[in-house]
Amino acid sequence: MTLAEYIKQNYNSPYWFVSECEQSWHRDRIDNILNIKEYLSGKHAILSRPNEVYNGRTFKTKKIVLQYAKTILNFQTSFLLGKPATLSGAEGTIKELKNIYKKSKYNDIDYKILDKLTKYGEVYEYLYFSEDGRIKSKLINPEDGYPIYSDSMEYLAFIEHYTSNGISYWNVFTDNNVVEWTNAGGYMHKVGQYNNVSGLPVIYKTQNEEDERQGRSDLEDYVNILDNMEELISKYADSFYKFLNPIPVMRGTKLNIGKNGEGAINPDVVGYALQLDDNSDFNLITNRMDYKSLETIYNMLRQALLDISMTPSIITSGVQISNVSETSIKMLYSMAQIKAQINSKYLIDGFRYRWKLMQKMLKLQNIDIDARDVEVVFNMAIPQNDKEVIENLKVLNEIGAISLDSILSQSPYCNDITSEKEKIENNRAN
């Protein structure tokens, strides 16, 4: 199906893109993304907890916000792309791509893409030529992007729609053109039309079991657990203020005072005093708080949060470790590695489309590359014993069981395999 056929089938208006943005699945997706943004900015459900009336007075309840979600999501991003990824493939192709990556700071762009991908489940990237002829990328926020699919999931077009100062804007991307529209001045009109030399924006999205047209944020798996943790600790904090007022309890009878003042308290005594008869008792009774139950439930919820997010418990527990072998470290970070591998698959799907567009754009500059051969190696931020790694690589090299490329890719001191190989060859030649 072509875009023209899609428009003819579903709309009968030159402003079809306005109606497309109002599709229910788009609205539900955008609303969900905006809710996630509010949550990450600190607007949690616990803040809507009502105040209570206690002892005839209004008691302002505690509303403790735990921003564990941001910590977990930031860890996932930094764990995979804290160290720049490495491109590999044919020498000529990699040289051109690395030149683009360096000049346009694509390592920073990749980090931002993964950050939005883990937080919102999707993000979009549009490639273009800058005024000086460099290939650059513009990231389109997930709440501003509207990809258009046919019934058979063909990617037909893309709309960037946003509102600023009460004025709405629509940028309609097709394979050949980019058309800008606005309703500034109170009426719909075209602002401009330009040739699209790159193609449709790159779509990065995670897996969604319910709808393959959109991604799903990992945050949705954590919110319920975090809400319960916040409610639990907030209510426990309230209990301190409610139960710190003890109840006076007296057992027995009060001491009687004689006609001549026998048994009376000296009026010169400063403060308060009680007169109790023999075998009488007076105590201030307070409620006993079961902090052990709180600790057990809270730690159980916290561990469930770490398990579901595949985050090593050592990251947030504050426990210090020492004398840990390389194998033990890998075991501690095994779940984090699995999560990083899943995220890397989402990135690679987008990167392959990006490299295809770069190949198309370089062709316009009479530069030929083959994007099909390009691969990416991610350098996960796993704590490691560098000395042990180097010794193992040295032994493998001595027995001829490893190549130079593999040594460089595993070396903790090498981030760029291709340039490092060139330096080694130059040193050998000299």
C-alpha positions in Angstrom: 0.0 0.0 0.0 1.2 3.5 -0.9 0.7 6.6 1.2 -1.8 8.0 -1.4 -3.8 4.8 -1.2 -3.8 5.0 2.6 -5.0 8.6 2.6 -7.7 7.8 0.0 -8.9 4.8 2.1 -9.0 6.5 5.4 -9.5 10.2 4.8 -11.1 12.6 2.4 -9.4 15.9 3.3 -6.2 17.8 2.3 -5.6 18.1 6.0 -5.6 14.3 6.6 -2.5 14.5 8.9 -4.6 16.4 11.5 -7.1 13.5 11.6 -4.3 11.0 11.7 -2.8 12.6 14.8 -6.2 12.2 16.5 -6.3 8.4 16.0 -7.2 6.7 19.2 -4.0 4.6 19.3 -1.9 7.7 18.9 -3.8 9.6 21.6 -3.5 6.7 24.1 0.2 6.3 23.3 0.9 10.1 23.8 -1.1 10.2 27.0 0.9 7.3 28.4 4.2 9.0 27.5 3.1 12.3 29.2 2.1 10.3 32.3 5.6 8.8 32.4 7.1 12.2 32.0 5.1 13.5 35.0 6.1 10.4 37.1 9.8 10.9 36.3 9.6 14.6 37.2 8.3 13.6 40.7 4.5 13.6 40.4 3.8 10.2 42.1 0.5 8.8 43.3 1.6 9.2 47.0 1.3 13.0 46.6 -2.5 12.7 46.3 -2.7 11.0 49.7 -5.3 12.9 51.7 -4.7 14.4 55.2 -6.3 12.8 58.2 -8.2 14.0 61.3 -6.4 12.8 64.5 -7.4 13.8 68.1 -9.8 16.4 66.7 -7.1 18.1 64.6 -6.1 17.9 60.9 -3.0 15.8 60.6 -0.8 16.4 57.6 0.2 13.0 56.3 3.7 12.2 55.1 4.1 11.9 51.3 7.6 10.4 50.7 8.6 10.2 47.1 11.2 7.5 46.1 12.9 8.2 42.8 14.2 4.6 42.4 12.9 4.5 38.8 15.2 7.2 37.6 18.2 5.5 39.2 17.4 2.2 37.6 16.7 3.6 34.2 19.9 5.7 34.3 21.9 2.7 35.3 20.5 0.7 32.3 21.5 3.5 29.9 25.0 4.0 31.4 25.7 0.3 31.7 25.2 -0.2 28.0 26.5 3.1 26.5 28.5 4.6 29.3 31.5 3.6 27.1 31.1 4.4 23.4 30.1 1.5 21.2 32.5 0.3 18.5 31.7 -0.1 14.8 33.3 -2.9 12.8 33.2 -4.0 9.2 34.9 -3.2 5.9 37.7 -0.7 6.4 36.5 1.9 3.9 32.9 1.8 5.2 33.9 2.0 8.8 36.3 4.9 8.1 33.5 7.0 6.5 31.0 6.1 9.3 33.5 6.9 12.0 34.2 10.2 10.4 30.4 11.0 10.5 30.1 9.8 14.1 33.0 11.9 15.3 32.1 15.1 13.5 28.4 15.0 14.5 28.9 13.5 18.0 26.8 10.4 17.4 28.0 8.8 20.5 26.1 11.4 22.5 23.1 11.0 20.2 23.1 7.2 20.8 23.2 7.8 24.6 20.2 10.1 24.4 18.3 7.6 22.2 18.8 4.8 24.7 17.8 7.1 27.5 14.5 7.9 25.9 14.0 4.3 24.8 14.3 2.9 28.3 12.1 5.7 29.8 9.3 6.0 27.1 9.7 2.8 25.0 10.2 4.7 21.7 12.0 7.7 20.1 12.6 8.9 16.5 15.7 10.2 14.6 15.7 12.2 11.4 18.9 12.4 9.4 19.7 15.5 7.3 22.5 17.5 5.7 23.8 20.5 7.6 24.8 23.7 5.9 28.4 22.6 5.7 27.4 19.2 4.1 27.8 17.1 7.2 25.3 14.3 8.0 23.6 15.1 11.3 20.6 13.8 13.3 17.6 15.5 14.9 15.9 13.5 17.7 12.1 13.8 17.7 10.5 13.4 21.1 8.2 10.4 21.5 5.3 12.6 22.4 5.7 14.5 19.1 6.1 11.6 16.8 3.3 9.9 14.8 4.5 7.1 12.6 2.0 5.9 9.9 1.6 2.2 9.2 -0.6 0.3 6.8 -2.7 -2.6 7.9 0.2 -4.9 7.0 2.6 -2.9 9.1 4.3 -1.1 6.2 6.0 2.1 7.3 4.4 4.7 5.0 5.0 8.1 6.4 5.7 10.1 9.6 4.3 13.2 11.2 5.9 15.4 13.8 3.2 17.4 15.6 3.6 19.8 18.5 2.0 22.9 20.0 3.9 26.0 21.1 2.3 29.2 22.5 -1.2 28.0 21.4 -0.1 27.4 17.8 0.1 23.9 16.3 2.7 22.7 13.8 2.7 19.6 11.6 5.8 18.4 9.8 4.8 15.6 7.3 7.6 13.3 6.2 7.3 11.2 3.1 9.9 9.3 1.2 10.5 12.3 -1.1 9.3 15.4 0.7 9.0 17.2 4.0 6.0 19.5 4.2 5.5 22.0 7.0 2.0 23.1 8.1 0.7 25.4 10.8 -2.6 27.0 12.0 -0.9 30.3 13.0 -3.2 33.2 12.3 -6.3 31.0 12.9 -6.3 29.1 9.6 -4.4 26.0 8.3 -1.7 26.8 5.7 1.5 25.4 4.3 4.7 26.9 5.6 7.1 25.2 3.2 8.0 22.1 1.3 11.5 20.6 1.0 13.1 17.6 -0.7 13.7 14.7 1.7 17.2 13.4 0.8 17.5 10.9 3.7 14.1 9.2 3.9 11.6 8.6 6.7 12.8 9.1 10.3 14.4 6.1 12.1 12.1 4.4 14.6 13.6 3.1 17.8 11.1 1.1 19.9 10.9 -1.6 22.4 8.8 -4.7 22.3 5.1 -4.3 23.1 3.1 -7.5 23.4 -0.3 -5.7 22.8 0.6 -3.5 19.9 3.6 -3.8 17.6 3.1 -0.3 16.3 4.4 1.2 19.5 7.0 0.5 22.2 6.4 0.0 25.9 8.3 1.6 28.7 10.1 -0.5 31.3 8.8 1.9 33.9 5.3 0.4 33.6 6.7 -2.8 35.3 8.1 -0.8 38.2 5.4 1.7 39.1 3.1 -0.5 41.1 6.0 -1.8 43.3 7.3 1.7 43.9 3.8 3.0 44.8 3.5 0.4 47.5 7.0 1.2 48.8 6.2 4.9 49.0 2.8 4.2 50.8 4.4 1.8 53.2 7.2 4.1 54.3 5.0 7.2 54.4 2.4 5.5 56.7 5.2 4.3 58.9 6.6 7.8 59.2 3.1 9.0 60.2 2.9 6.4 63.0 5.8 8.1 64.8 3.9 11.3 65.1 0.6 9.7 66.0 1.9 7.3 68.6 4.5 9.5 70.3 1.7 11.0 72.5 1.5 8.5 75.4 -1.7 7.7 77.3 -1.5 8.2 81.1 -2.9 5.1 83.0 -3.3 5.0 86.8 -4.1 1.9 88.7 -5.3 2.0 92.4 -6.6 5.0 94.4 -5.4 8.5 94.8 -4.0 9.4 98.3 -6.5 11.3 100.4 -5.6 14.6 102.1 -6.5 15.0 105.8 -8.5 17.9 107.3 -5.3 19.5 108.5 -3.4 18.9 105.2 -2.0 15.6 106.1 -0.4 14.0 103.0 -0.6 17.1 100.9 2.2 18.1 98.6 4.3 21.1 99.6 3.0 24.0 97.6 6.5 25.3 97.1 7.4 22.3 94.9 7.9 23.4 91.2 6.2 21.3 88.6 3.6 18.5 88.8 3.3 15.7 91.3 1.0 12.7 91.9 -0.3 11.5 95.2 -0.8 7.7 95.1 -1.8 5.4 97.8 0.1 2.2 98.6 0.0 -0.5 95.9 -1.1 2.1 93.3 0.6 2.5 90.0 0.9 5.2 87.3 2.4 4.7 83.8 2.5 6.4 80.4 1.5 3.8 77.8 2.7 4.0 74.2 1.9 1.8 71.2 4.6 -0.6 70.2 5.8 -0.2 66.7 6.7 -3.4 64.8 9.6 -2.1 62.8 10.7 -5.6 61.9 7.6 -6.2 59.9 8.1 -2.9 58.1 11.7 -3.8 57.3 10.7 -7.3 56.0 7.9 -6.0 53.7 10.0 -3.0 52.5 13.0 -5.1 51.7 10.9 -7.7 49.9 9.3 -5.0 47.7 12.8 -3.5 47.1 14.3 -6.8 46.1 11.3 -7.5 43.8 11.9 -4.1 42.1 15.6 -5.0 41.5 14.7 -8.5 40.2 12.2 -7.3 37.7 14.4 -4.4 36.5 17.4 -6.8 36.3 19.5 -4.4 38.4 22.3 -5.8 40.5 21.4 -5.4 44.2 24.9 -4.3 44.9 24.3 -1.1 42.9 21.8 0.4 45.5 22.5 -1.6 48.6 25.7 0.3 49.6 27.5 -2.9 50.4 31.2 -2.8 49.7 33.0 -5.8 48.3 36.6 -6.7 47.9 38.8 -9.5 46.6 36.2 -10.6 44.1 37.3 -12.6 41.1 36.4 -11.9 37.5 33.9 -14.8 37.5 32.1 -13.6 40.7 31.8 -10.1 39.2 30.2 -11.5 36.1 27.8 -13.5 38.1 26.7 -10.4 40.1 26.1 -8.5 36.8 24.6 -11.4 34.8 21.1 -10.2 34.9 22.2 -6.6 34.0 24.0 -8.1 31.0 20.9 -9.9 29.9 18.9 -6.6 30.1 21.6 -4.7 28.2 21.6 -7.4 25.5 17.8 -6.9 25.1 18.2 -3.1 24.9 21.1 -3.5 22.4 18.7 -5.4 20.1 16.3 -2.5 20.0 19.2 -0.1 19.2 20.7 -2.3 16.5 17.3 -2.5 14.7 17.3 1.3 14.5 21.1 1.5 13.7 20.7 -0.7 10.7 18.1 1.6 9.2 20.3 4.6 10.1 23.3 3.2 8.3 21.1 2.4 5.3 20.1 6.1 5.2 23.7 7.2 5.7 24.7 5.1 2.7 22.0 6.8 0.6 23.1 10.2 1.7 26.8 9.5 1.1 25.9 8.3 -2.4 24.8 11.9 -3.1 28.3 13.0 -2.2 29.8 10.3 -4.5 31.0 8.3 -1.6 30.2 4.5 -1.7 29.9 2.4 1.4 28.2 -0.9 2.1 26.1 -0.6 5.2 25.1 -4.3 5.2 28.5 -5.3 6.5 28.5 -2.9 9.5 28.3 -4.3 13.0 28.4 -2.7 16.4 30.1 -3.9 19.6 28.8 -2.6 22.9 31.3 -2.2 25.7 29.2 -2.8 28.8 30.4 -1.1 32.0 31.1 -4.3 33.9 33.6 -3.9 36.8 36.5 -6.2 36.0 40.0 -7.1 37.1 42.0 -5.5 34.3 45.2 -7.3 35.3 43.5 -10.7 35.1 41.9 -9.9 31.7 45.3 -8.8 30.3 47.1 -11.9 31.6 44.4 -14.2 30.0 44.7 -12.3 26.7 48.5 -12.6 26.8 48.3 -16.4 27.4 45.9 -16.9 24.5 48.1 -14.8 22.2 51.2 -16.8 23.1 49.5 -20.1 22.2 48.1 -18.6 19.0 44.4 -19.0 20.1 43.2 -15.5 19.6 43.4 -12.8 16.8 44.6 -9.2 17.2 41.0 -8.0 16.6 39.7 -10.2 19.4 42.5 -9.0 21.8 41.7 -5.4 21.1 38.0 -5.9 21.4 38.5 -7.5 24.9 41.2 -5.1 26.1 40.0 -2.8 28.9 42.2 0.0 27.4 41.0 0.0 23.8 37.7 1.6 22.6 38.5 1.9 18.9 39.6 -1.3 17.3 40.2 0.0 13.8 42.3 3.1 14.7 44.3 1.0 17.3 45.1 -1.5 14.6 46.3 1.3 12.3 48.6 2.6 15.1 50.0 -0.8 15.7 50.7 -1.4 12.0 52.4 2.1 11.7 54.6 1.3 14.7 55.6 -2.0 13.2 56.4 -0.3 9.9 58.6 2.3 11.6 
